[in-house]
Amino acid sequence: MNKCIGILTAGGDSPGINAAIRSVGRALERENIHLLGFRDGFEGIAFDKCEYLNQNTYSGILTKGGTILGTSRNKPHKMPVGKKIIDMTDAIVDTYKRRQLEGLICIGGGGTHKSALRLLEQGLNVITMPKTIDNDLAGTDNSIGYDTAIQIATNAIDSLHSTASSHKRIIILEVMGHRAGWLTLASGVAGGADVIMIPEIPYDLEKVAEAITRRSRQGKRFSIVPVAEGAMPVAMAKRYHELLQKKDQASSRGDRDKVKAELDQLWQEHTGHSMRIARELETLTGLESRVTILGHLQRGGFPSAADRLLATRLGVVCAENIFKGNYGKMMSVQGENIVPVAIDSVAGRVKYVPLDDLLVKAARDTDTCLGD
């Protein structure tokens, strides 16, 4: 009987996922290995919602955004079943064995890799590909969807320049990225933003206002300000890092849950921070401010050529590692190469923007205010 490999896509959708599915599927077919697609992330393998993929499945999906398999953020050990949250890890293991899978491919970001590690520890042959527009996954230089998201955010900045200059306005553009600033920083530099605010550099709004006022005095009619959804003022950043340290030092699960509740409350209070920034900058500068929130637009549309190429390369190398039986690995982008790295060295780690990163230096050297 021919070997069979399972595949699922979990977490947020990203342009380029379908290119990865197509690539790995076609490569496996060359060795007569079947690919069984599970729908809606880990939920699919928990409840055995699946379909065999073939050449008809792969036809025309290279250019499509989203994921043909569907996705969800449900975790193996925290799966909603009716009104309850149940640990479905055993059910996933049961489906894996009953379907006589040789291995399971998981395409996803940080949460997906933690779940993949959980299944790996249960004895499943798991192999992964990095996918997140946030580019915050440790162990890889790049991930599927990041390039497309940069282009979308950069195009938004380009479009906002005209309306900002026409009305002498401050335009705040809220950009995704969770708690890392890669997407905001890259699109801000590419779009020639005047101020860029990212989580890794806590901001002082008075210094931001000074930079904008200085531009106004120089005769510049507008300012474009991309703000990461996780950007924080100095006081909040201090409290946030204190709570993280407190959580790491907690001696019991109860203490950790209590600190987690405090962190959740802090982020709840942070909701809508772009609107607050706009109001405060109006007061500090006397200039009219407007807010644009890109939201899920950043994850939509056609994948860029770079993301199609990256996803295709990742899929091919993923198949090569399956042929070798080299499981427990994430396909990592390292420079121009795709290198397998241990999933347990990646799961649970976040890749933040280093303060000495070349993009940070480029922003400062081109007179872009970073809020500090």
N, C-alpha and C positions, 0 to 999 in steps of 0.2 A: 504494500500500500504506500502511495506517495506521502511524503512528509507534509505537514500542515503547520503554518505559522499564523498566530492571531495578531491582529493589529487594532489599536484604538487611538482616538484623539481626545485629549482631556483638557480642561481649563478653558480659557478664552480662545475664541477662534483667531486665526492669524492668516493673512494672505500667504500662500505658498504651501499650505498643508497638503492640498490635493496633488501638487507636483511631487511631494515626497511620497505620498501613497502610490502614485503612478510609477514612480521610479523604482521603489523597492519591490512593488508587485511584479513589474516587468522583468526585473533582474532575477527574482526568485523563480519566475516561470521558466527561465532558461535552464534551470536545474530541476524542472518538474516538481517544484514545491508550491503547494496551494497556499493562498492567502485568505484567511477568514476574517472579515471585518466585523467588529463589534460596535454597535450603534450607541451613541450618547455616552462616550467615555467609559469609566469603570462600571457605570450602571449597566452597560450592555453585556459585559462579561459576567456580572453578578446575576443577571436575570436571563442570560443566554439569548440576547437579542442580536442575531448575527446574520450574515449573508456571505457567500463565497464571492470573491472579487475575481474579475477576469478581464480580458482585452476589451470587451464591450464596456465594462465599468470604467476603464482607464481612458477610453476614447473621449477627447474633448475636455478633460478636466484640468489639463496643465495650466490653462489660463484663468480658471475659476477661483474666486476667493472663497473664504469659509472652508468648510470641510464636508465632504459628501457623506461622511459617517456620522455627522452630528457630534455634539460635545456637551459636557456638563462639568460642573465643579464638584460633583459628589465624590467622596473619598471611600475607599474600600471599607474602612472601619467606622465611617459615619455616613451611612446611606439612608436617606428618607424612604421609609416603607409605610405608606398610609400616613398616620399622624405620629409615627415613632421614628427615632433615629436608631438604626441597628448596625451592628458590625457584620458586614457581609463578606469578610475575608474568606471564611470557609466556603461560602457559596462560589466565590471566584475560583478558588482552588479546585472545587468540585467540577465546575464547568471546564476548566483547563484540562483536567484529567479525562473527563468524559468525552471531550472533543479530541482527545489524543494529540494535543498540541505539542509540537517540538519546542516552541518558544512563543513569546509575546512581545510585540513591538508597541511601545508607548511613545506617542508624540506629544510633547507638552513642555510646560515651564517648571517653576519651582515646586508647586503643589503636586504636579504629576510625578516629579522625580522622588518626592517623599513617599508617595503612594507606590511607585515602582519599587523602591527599596523595601517597603513592607512586604510586597509580593515576592521579591527576591529572597527575603529572609524566610519565606514559607516554602522555599525550594523550587520556585518557578524559574524557568529560564527567561529572563527579562533583558531586553535591549532597548535603548531609547534614542530619540532624536530631539535636539533642543528646538523649542518653538515658543517664542514670546516676543511681542512687539516692544516690551520694556527693556529687553537686552540685559536683564538683571540676573540671569542664570549663571552661577559660578561654573568655572571649568571650561568655558568656551568664549572665544572672542566675539562670536556673532550667533544669531539664532534666526530661525525662519520667521519672517514677518517684520523684522526690525527695519529693513531698508525701505519697504513699502510705506510703513508708518512714518518714517522720516520724510519721505517725499510728500505724503498727504499733509503733514504738519507744516512743512516748508512752503507748499503751495498755498496753504491758508495764510501764512505770514505774508507771502507775496501779494495775495489778494487784499489783505487788510491795509497794506501800505497806502493804497489810493484813497480809501475812505478816511483813513487817519489823517492824511495830509490835507484833504479837502476841508476837514472840519476842525483842524487844530486840536486833535484829540489824543488822549492816552488810550491805547487799545490793549487790554489784558487778554491774552489767549491762554486758556487753561488746557494743558497737554497731559495726556496719560503718562503712566510710567510707574504707578504704584508708589513705592518709597525709594525709587532710584531715579536719577536725573538724566540718564543717557538720552532719551528721546527728546526731552526739552532742550538739552544742551546742544545736541547735534542739529536739530531743526532751527534752533535760535541762531547758531553760528552760520548755518547755510542760508538762512533767510535775512541775515543782517540785522538781527534784533538789537535794540538799544539797551535793554535790561533783560537779563536771564536769571530766573529764580529757581534753584533746584534744591532738593532735600539735603544734599551733602554740604551745602553752604547756607547755614541759617541766615536769614535776612534781617536787616535793620531798615524799616520802612522810611525812616527819616533820611537815610543815606540814599535810598532809591529816589526819594523825592528831590534830594539835592542834585542828583545826576540828571533827572528830567528837567528841573528848573534851569540847570546850567545849559542844557541843550536849547531850551526856549530862549534864553538870553543871547545865545549864539545865532538866533534867527531860524532855528529848526522848528517847524510847525507841529511836529507830532513825535510820539514815542511808541514803539512797539515793544510789549513786555510779555514774552512767553513765561508762564508760571506752571511748574510741575504740580500735579495734584497733591504730591506729598511735601511740597515746600513748606517750611516752618519758620516763624519768627524766632529770634534768639531765645526768648524766655520759654517758649513751648518746646524748642529743641532740647534745651537743658532738662526740662521735666521729662521729656520722652526718653532721653538716654539714661536718666536716673531710674526710671521705671524698668527699662530693659535690663539694667545692671541688677536691680532688685529682683527681677524675675529669674535671672541666671543664678542668683545666690539663694533663692527660695529653697528651703529644706524639705518641703512637703508639697504634694499636689494641690492641697487646699490653698496654701500660700501662693503658689503659682497662678491658680485660677483667680485668686483675689487681685493679684497684680494685673493679670490679663484683662479683668473687668475694668480696672483703672485705665489701662491702655485703650480699650475699646471706647470708654467714655471720653478720653482725650481726643480720639479721632472723630467721634461723633460731634464734639464741639467744634472740630476743625472743618466740618462739612460747610460748603459754601464760602470757603476762605477767599476765593477769587473776587467775589462780590464785595467782601469786606475790604480787600486790598484796593479795589477801585474806589470805594467811598472814601477811604482814608487818603488816598493819593489826590483825589479831588480837593479835599480839605487842605492838604499840605501844599499843593501846587497851584490851586486855583484854576486848573485845567479840567475840561470835561473828560470823563472817563467812560469807557464802554467795555463790556465783557463778552467774549465769545468762548463757548465751551465746545470743543470739538467732539468730545465723547466718543461714541462707537464709530464715528466716521473714520477714525484712525485705524480701525481694524477691518474696514470694508473695502470693496472694490477689487480690481484686478491686481494680482501680485506683480511687482516690478520684475524686470528681466533678471536683476541681481538675485532676488528671492527665488525665482524659478530655477536659476542655475545652482544656487546654494542647496535648495531642497532636493534637486536631482542628484547632486554629488553626495549629499548626506544619505539618500536612499540607496545609492549604489554601494557605498562603503558599508552601510548597515547590512545589506545583503551579503557582502563579502565576509563580514564577521559572522553572520549566521552560518554560512557554508563551513567556516572554520570551527563552529561551536563556541565562539568567543562571546559568551553572554555575561550579564552583569555589568555591561559597559554603556556609556553614553557616547554617541558620535560627536566629538568635540572639534570645533573649528579653531585651529591654531595656525595663524598666519595664512598661508596658502594651502595648508594641509588639513585633512580630516583625520583625527587621531582618536582611537577608543580610550576613554578614561573610565575609571571605576565609578559606578553610580553612587557608592557610599562615600566617595570623596566630594560629591556634588550636592547630594540631597541635604536640604536644610540650610544651605549656605546662599547668601545673597551677594551679588557682584555690584558694589556701589561705585560711583565715579570717584577715582582717586583725586585728591586735591592738586596733585602735580601732573594730572593727565594733560596730554598735548592739546586737547580741545579746550580745557580750562585756560591753559596758557594762551591759546589762540584768541579766546574771547577777551582776556585781559589786555593782550597786546594790541587788539584792534579797538580798544577804548570802550568795551562793553561792560556795563556795570553788572556785577553778580550779587549785589545786595549787601555786600559786606564792606 
